[in-house]
Amino acid sequence: MAKIGEAEGSVGAHDALARARQRAALVPDLMVEARRVVASVISGWHGRRKRGIGENFWQFRPYVEGETMSRIDWRRSARDDHVYVRDREWEAAHTVWLWADPSASMLYRSAGAQASKQSRALVLILAMAELLSRSGERIAWPGLVDPFTARNGAERLAVHLAHADSKPSRPDLTGIRRFSDIVIASDFLDPVEDIVEWLDVLARHGVRAHLIEIADPAEESFPYAGRTEFSDPETGQKLTAGRAELLADEYRKLYSARRQELASWAARLGWSYTVSHTDRLASQALVKVHMAMTADGGSTLKASA
């Protein structure tokens, strides 16, 4: 699918070093925004919300024959003639890999957007890092940071991002293994078959992925009319349309079909797929991704944020 748009600021489409420097300059402010987003949704989010070994109480549930008697909560059971077991919350550290697409197309920001796609992706990833670090999870960034646990994990990750050299648009995912999760924020505008080929290694390794599509409102609605020049920020190719409005219906069909194909493929693997529009609140997508990550039964296809 062709990528359209104008870059935020004066960054050249092919200047990876300039893009990396711009991202580094953005990181401190984006970290502040990420913490603001986390503060707006953090209430009631504690731990992984899975039954298991731990110290924190999770829930009472009916006793099942064959379970050890030591798990019975006799005080609760005495209230209504039923036998209840006290479940504790799972507290084992879990590795969650995080990655935000640094490609040139992510610099796009239309007049109706609150932020560029790059800014939104980094805010969501840093906000997720903040949530996970507070829960004692291990976080990592493929090709940049190995798994680590720290209460200030999001801040440490932000420091690594601010000092990172230019990296390939797509990292090598072969080192990510079973029982890990990965959160990927991208516009996913490359051909679906290329994306599937890149992510297939995760499926083969038993990794659960959570894909966040970052969408600018202009990319989705195609509000262009009259003589319009479109340029691909990654290849430099240009297309001039004499009457751009004549392309709108076909463009919207292709755009929607691309999203549905990728989302359906993810759903078949038990992965989640969330859309974050840059003219809406980042917290909406964060809540949906967090819910997908903490669901016991695996992830389901997510509606757009």
C-alpha positions as CSV (number, residue, x, y, z in Angstrom):
1,M,0.0,0.0,0.0
2,A,1.4,3.4,-0.9
3,K,2.4,5.7,2.0
4,I,1.3,9.2,1.7
5,G,2.0,12.3,3.7
6,E,4.2,15.1,4.9
7,A,7.0,14.6,7.5
8,E,6.7,16.4,10.8
9,G,9.4,19.1,10.9
10,S,12.2,19.3,8.4
11,V,13.4,15.8,8.6
12,G,14.4,14.3,5.2
13,A,12.7,11.1,4.1
14,H,15.9,9.2,3.7
15,D,18.0,10.7,6.5
16,A,17.9,8.0,9.2
17,L,20.4,9.8,11.3
18,A,18.4,12.9,11.3
19,R,15.3,10.9,12.3
20,A,17.1,9.3,15.1
21,R,18.3,12.7,16.4
22,Q,14.7,14.1,16.2
23,R,13.4,11.1,18.1
24,A,16.1,11.6,20.8
25,A,15.0,15.2,21.2
26,L,11.3,14.1,21.5
27,V,11.9,11.4,24.1
28,P,12.0,13.5,27.3
29,D,8.6,15.2,26.5
30,L,7.2,11.9,25.3
31,M,8.2,10.3,28.7
32,V,6.2,13.0,30.5
33,E,3.2,12.4,28.3
34,A,3.5,8.6,28.8
35,R,3.4,9.0,32.5
36,R,0.4,11.3,32.2
37,V,-1.4,8.7,30.1
38,V,-0.6,6.0,32.7
39,A,-1.8,8.2,35.6
40,S,-5.2,8.5,33.8
41,V,-5.7,4.7,33.6
42,I,-3.7,3.2,36.4
43,S,-6.4,2.9,39.0
44,G,-7.2,-0.7,39.8
45,W,-4.4,-2.2,37.7
46,H,-2.2,-4.4,40.0
47,G,-0.3,-7.5,38.9
48,R,-1.0,-9.9,36.1
49,R,-4.5,-10.9,37.4
50,K,-3.7,-14.6,37.0
51,R,-4.2,-17.3,39.6
52,G,-0.9,-18.7,40.9
53,I,1.8,-18.4,43.5
54,G,2.1,-15.1,45.2
55,E,1.4,-13.1,48.4
56,N,-1.4,-10.8,47.2
57,F,-5.0,-11.9,47.6
58,W,-6.9,-12.1,44.3
59,Q,-10.3,-13.8,44.8
60,F,-12.4,-16.4,46.6
61,R,-13.7,-19.3,44.6
62,P,-15.5,-22.5,45.4
63,Y,-13.4,-25.4,46.6
64,V,-12.9,-28.2,44.1
65,E,-12.6,-31.8,45.3
66,G,-9.0,-33.0,45.3
67,E,-7.4,-29.6,46.3
68,T,-5.3,-29.4,49.4
69,M,-7.3,-28.5,52.5
70,S,-4.7,-25.9,53.5
71,R,-6.0,-23.6,50.8
72,I,-9.5,-23.4,52.2
73,D,-10.5,-20.1,53.8
74,W,-12.6,-21.3,56.8
75,R,-13.6,-17.8,57.9
76,R,-15.1,-17.0,54.4
77,S,-16.6,-20.5,54.2
78,A,-18.4,-20.1,57.5
79,R,-20.6,-17.3,56.1
80,D,-22.9,-19.2,53.9
81,D,-22.3,-23.0,54.2
82,H,-20.1,-23.2,51.1
83,V,-16.4,-24.0,51.1
84,Y,-14.2,-21.4,49.5
85,V,-10.5,-21.4,48.5
86,R,-8.4,-18.2,48.7
87,D,-6.6,-17.6,45.4
88,R,-3.4,-15.6,45.3
89,E,-2.3,-13.5,42.4
90,W,0.4,-14.7,40.0
91,E,3.6,-12.7,40.6
92,A,6.2,-14.5,38.5
93,A,8.2,-12.1,36.4
94,H,7.2,-12.1,32.7
95,T,9.2,-10.7,29.8
96,V,7.4,-8.2,27.5
97,W,9.3,-7.0,24.5
98,L,8.4,-3.5,23.2
99,W,9.0,-1.8,19.9
100,A,7.9,1.3,18.1
101,D,8.4,1.7,14.3
102,P,11.1,4.3,13.5
103,S,10.5,4.4,9.8
104,A,10.0,7.6,7.9
105,S,6.2,7.1,7.3
106,M,5.7,7.4,11.1
107,L,6.7,11.1,11.0
108,Y,3.4,11.9,9.2
109,R,1.0,14.2,11.0
110,S,-2.1,15.8,9.3
111,A,-3.8,19.0,10.5
112,G,-6.4,17.0,12.3
113,A,-4.1,14.9,14.4
114,Q,-2.9,15.6,18.0
115,A,0.5,14.2,17.3
116,S,2.6,12.5,14.7
117,K,2.4,8.7,14.4
118,Q,6.0,8.4,15.7
119,S,5.1,10.4,18.8
120,R,1.9,8.4,19.5
121,A,3.8,5.1,19.0
122,L,6.5,6.1,21.5
123,V,4.1,7.4,24.1
124,L,2.1,4.2,24.0
125,I,5.3,2.0,24.2
126,L,6.8,4.1,27.1
127,A,3.4,4.1,28.9
128,M,3.3,0.3,28.6
129,A,6.8,0.1,29.9
130,E,5.8,2.2,32.9
131,L,2.8,-0.1,33.6
132,L,4.9,-3.2,33.3
133,S,7.7,-1.9,35.4
134,R,5.4,-1.0,38.2
135,S,4.1,-4.6,38.1
136,G,7.6,-6.1,38.3
137,E,7.7,-7.4,34.8
138,R,10.8,-7.7,32.7
139,I,10.8,-5.4,29.7
140,A,13.1,-5.3,26.6
141,W,13.5,-3.7,23.2
142,P,14.7,-6.0,20.4
143,G,18.2,-5.1,19.2
144,L,18.6,-2.3,21.8
145,V,17.9,-3.5,25.4
146,D,18.0,-7.0,26.8
147,P,15.3,-8.0,29.3
148,F,15.6,-6.3,32.7
149,T,13.5,-5.6,35.7
150,A,13.4,-2.1,37.4
151,R,10.8,0.1,39.0
152,N,12.1,2.9,36.8
153,G,12.1,0.7,33.7
154,A,10.3,3.1,31.5
155,E,12.8,5.9,32.3
156,R,15.8,3.6,31.6
157,L,14.2,2.5,28.3
158,A,13.7,6.2,27.4
159,V,17.4,6.9,28.0
160,H,18.4,4.0,25.7
161,L,16.1,5.3,23.0
162,A,17.5,8.8,23.3
163,H,21.1,7.6,22.8
164,A,20.4,4.9,20.3
165,D,22.1,5.0,16.9
166,S,20.0,4.6,13.8
167,K,18.5,1.1,13.7
168,P,16.9,-0.9,10.8
169,S,13.2,-0.3,10.5
170,R,12.5,-3.9,11.5
171,P,14.5,-5.6,14.2
172,D,15.5,-9.2,14.2
173,L,12.8,-11.1,16.3
174,T,14.4,-14.6,16.2
175,G,15.7,-14.3,19.7
176,I,12.3,-13.8,21.3
177,R,11.1,-17.1,22.7
178,R,8.0,-18.8,24.0
179,F,6.1,-17.5,27.0
180,S,7.1,-13.9,26.1
181,D,4.8,-11.2,24.9
182,I,5.7,-8.4,22.4
183,V,3.9,-5.1,21.8
184,I,4.5,-3.6,18.4
185,A,3.4,0.0,17.5
186,S,3.5,0.7,13.8
187,D,1.4,2.1,11.0
188,F,1.6,-1.4,9.3
189,L,1.5,0.2,5.8
190,D,3.9,-2.2,4.2
191,P,2.4,-5.0,2.1
192,V,0.6,-7.4,4.4
193,E,2.6,-10.4,3.1
194,D,5.9,-8.6,4.1
195,I,4.6,-7.9,7.6
196,V,3.3,-11.5,8.0
197,E,6.7,-12.9,6.9
198,W,8.5,-10.7,9.4
199,L,6.2,-11.6,12.3
200,D,5.9,-15.3,11.5
201,V,8.9,-16.2,13.6
202,L,7.0,-15.0,16.7
203,A,4.1,-17.4,15.9
204,R,6.5,-20.3,15.3
205,H,8.2,-19.6,18.7
206,G,4.9,-19.4,20.6
207,V,5.2,-15.7,21.4
208,R,2.0,-13.7,21.9
209,A,2.0,-10.4,20.0
210,H,-0.1,-7.3,20.5
211,L,-0.1,-5.2,17.4
212,I,-1.0,-1.5,17.7
213,E,-1.8,0.2,14.4
214,I,-1.1,3.9,14.6
215,A,-3.4,5.7,12.2
216,D,-3.6,9.3,11.2
217,P,-7.2,10.5,10.4
218,A,-6.2,11.8,7.0
219,E,-4.7,8.4,6.0
220,E,-8.0,6.8,6.9
221,S,-10.5,9.3,5.4
222,F,-8.5,10.5,2.4
223,P,-9.8,14.1,2.5
224,Y,-7.9,15.2,-0.6
225,A,-9.5,16.9,-3.7
226,G,-8.3,18.7,-6.8
227,R,-4.7,18.4,-8.1
228,T,-2.7,16.8,-5.4
229,E,0.8,15.3,-5.3
230,F,1.4,12.3,-3.1
231,S,4.9,11.2,-2.1
232,D,6.2,8.1,-0.4
233,P,8.4,9.2,2.5
234,E,10.5,6.1,2.3
235,T,11.1,5.6,-1.4
236,G,10.7,9.2,-2.7
237,Q,8.3,8.1,-5.4
238,K,5.6,10.6,-6.3
239,L,2.1,10.4,-7.8
240,T,0.2,13.4,-9.1
241,A,-3.6,13.2,-9.3
242,G,-5.5,15.7,-11.3
243,R,-8.7,15.1,-9.3
244,A,-7.7,13.3,-6.1
245,E,-11.3,12.9,-5.0
246,L,-11.8,10.3,-7.7
247,L,-9.4,8.1,-6.0
248,A,-11.0,8.3,-2.6
249,D,-13.5,5.3,-2.7
250,E,-10.9,2.9,-4.1
251,Y,-8.3,4.1,-1.7
252,R,-10.6,3.6,1.4
253,K,-11.5,0.1,0.3
254,L,-7.8,-0.8,-0.1
255,Y,-6.9,0.8,3.3
256,S,-9.7,-1.0,5.1
257,A,-9.0,-4.3,3.4
258,R,-5.3,-4.1,4.4
259,R,-6.2,-3.5,8.1
260,Q,-8.8,-6.3,8.2
261,E,-6.5,-8.8,6.5
262,L,-3.8,-8.2,9.1
263,A,-6.2,-8.0,12.0
264,S,-7.8,-11.3,11.0
265,W,-4.5,-13.0,10.6
266,A,-3.5,-11.8,14.1
267,A,-6.8,-13.0,15.6
268,R,-6.3,-16.5,14.2
269,L,-3.0,-16.7,16.1
270,G,-4.6,-15.5,19.3
271,W,-2.9,-12.1,19.1
272,S,-4.6,-8.8,19.7
273,Y,-4.9,-6.0,17.2
274,T,-5.7,-2.5,18.3
275,V,-6.0,0.7,16.3
276,S,-4.9,4.0,17.9
277,H,-6.0,7.1,15.9
278,T,-3.8,10.1,16.4
279,D,-6.8,12.4,16.7
280,R,-8.0,10.5,19.8
281,L,-6.7,9.8,23.3
282,A,-3.7,7.5,23.6
283,S,-5.2,6.1,26.8
284,Q,-8.0,4.3,24.9
285,A,-5.6,2.1,23.1
286,L,-3.4,1.5,26.2
287,V,-6.4,0.2,28.1
288,K,-7.3,-2.2,25.3
289,V,-3.8,-3.6,24.9
290,H,-3.4,-4.0,28.7
291,M,-6.6,-5.9,28.9
292,A,-5.5,-8.2,26.1
293,M,-2.2,-8.8,27.8
294,T,-3.8,-9.8,31.1
295,A,-6.6,-11.9,29.6
296,D,-6.3,-15.6,30.8
297,G,-7.8,-17.0,27.7
298,G,-5.5,-15.2,25.2
299,S,-6.3,-12.2,23.1
300,T,-9.1,-11.5,20.8
301,L,-9.5,-9.1,17.9
302,K,-9.8,-5.6,19.2
303,A,-11.9,-2.8,17.8
304,S,-10.3,0.5,17.0
305,A,-9.6,2.9,19.7
